[in-house]
């Protein structure tokens, strides 16, 4: 007997975590899916569903999971499995409820809200019983690295100014080679999560991007503006307020992404690497 579709009013949780750490969009390449005669199968997602999951979920819900995401969401079977929290429900059923839960939403409050078009795609799929598609599943493991601008900084370029070495651990390098310039807060803002080391971010409106440094009470203590290469830095070698801190990235359109876990290291690119370390999902990506 086919499994009945449950009343949506019973769906209580979701796993559409878009990253509780600064920066959580995903590579445009992951969202470009092609229906080219792929044989439909149990794990195959519909093309529109796959695109939304790639852009909004898979940067954290990958294998291995990042940013404290509890499980991978890469294939149809990931949504069909029983929830670890409530085995009576599927992960997909709990996902839909969290999408509509104002008190504990997914995406979490630290992230930009899910666009209405993307919300409609996922809602329709969940309510239809998560039927298979023909665009396959998303690949596990490291995401492909790209350089959207097509321009990569190298030591031979001769650029030793504020636009040098985007993506590299700035402060660590300065502590070794130029301690007087090892400012406490240093990092790079990129258009997407998995840009290559040295990629020139070429932000279109850098003057409208803000990296706000928040103290333990959530107050803005410092506002840093990246340059065209995406690099930002403070002007002091030590913070002017007690640590820990969190960071909030505000994009040109006013949308924001707020770091969840308090930090004591201001060398942002040590965690926000090409693939991300210490539970970062990847680069500091525009919201």
Secondary structure, 3 states (H helix, E strand, C coil): CCCCCCCHHHCCCCCCCCCCCCCCCCCHHHHCCCCCCCCCCCCCCCHHHHHHHHHHCCCCCCCCCCCCCCCCCCCHHHHHCECCCCCCCEHHHHHHHHHCCCCCCCCCCCCCCCCHHHHHHHHHHHHCCCCCCCCCCCCCCCCCCECCCCCECCHHHCCCCCCCCCCCCHHHHHHHHCHHHCCCCEEEEECCCCECCCECCCCCCHHHCEEEEECCCCCEEEEECCCCCCEEECCCCCCCCCCCEEEEEECCCCCEEECCCCECCCEHHHCCCCCCCCCCCCCEECC
